[in-house]
Amino acid sequence: MSNSMGIASLFVVSSLVFSPLVSASESQTFVARNAARQAQLEKSQQQAATKAQDLRTRQKLVKQQPDQTAEKG
């Protein structure tokens, strides 16, 4: 019984000791991955905004074309 308690205690203590070390090494990877995802998100949002602006510009041009042809005729 005391052997089982000793093993369990050793496991708990080692988990507490090594947990911050593992978390610290993972956190840098986590931060880098999140930064890359954020950069990709911003790039995608910028591309979507540019496409939307181009679409609005084209729609305005299409709406203006029939008006110009009607004025000529």
N, C-alpha and C positions, 0 to 999 in steps of 0.2 A: 504494500500500500504506500509506504513512504517512497519507494522507488518511482511509482507513478506520479506522486506529487512533486518529486524532484524533477522529473522530466517535464511535467506540465509547467512548473515554475521556470525552468530553463527556457522553455519555448516562449513563455510570456515575456520574460526579461529580454531575450534576444530579439523578439519582435519589437519591443519598445526601443531598444538600442539602435537597431538597424532601420527602422521605419523612416526616420528623418533623412537618412542618407539616400535611401531609395527614392523618396519623394523629391529630394533636391535634384537628383539627376534626371528624374522624369519631368520635373517642372520646366527645365530649360528646353527640353524637346517639345513639351506641350506649348510653351510660349512661342517657340519658333514655328510650330505647326499652325497655331492660331494666327500668327502674324502673316504667314503665307496665305492662309484662307481669307483673311481680311483684305489683303492686297488683291487677291483674285476677285473677291466680291466687289471691291471698289472699281476694278477694271471692267467687270461685267456690267455694273450699274452705269458706268460712263458710256460704255458701248450702247446700252439700251437707251440711254438719254439721247445720244447722238442719232440713233436710228429713229427715235420718236420725233426729234426735231426735223430730220430730213423728210419724214413722212408728212409732218404738218406743212413744211415748205412746199412739197409736191402737191399737196391737196389745195393749197392756196393758189398755186400756179394753174392747176386744172380748173379751179373755179373762175379764175380770171380769164382764161382762154375763151370760153363761150361768150363772155361779155364783150371781149374785143372783136370777135368775129361778127357779133350782132351789130356792133357800132359801125363796122365797115359796110355792111350790106344795106 
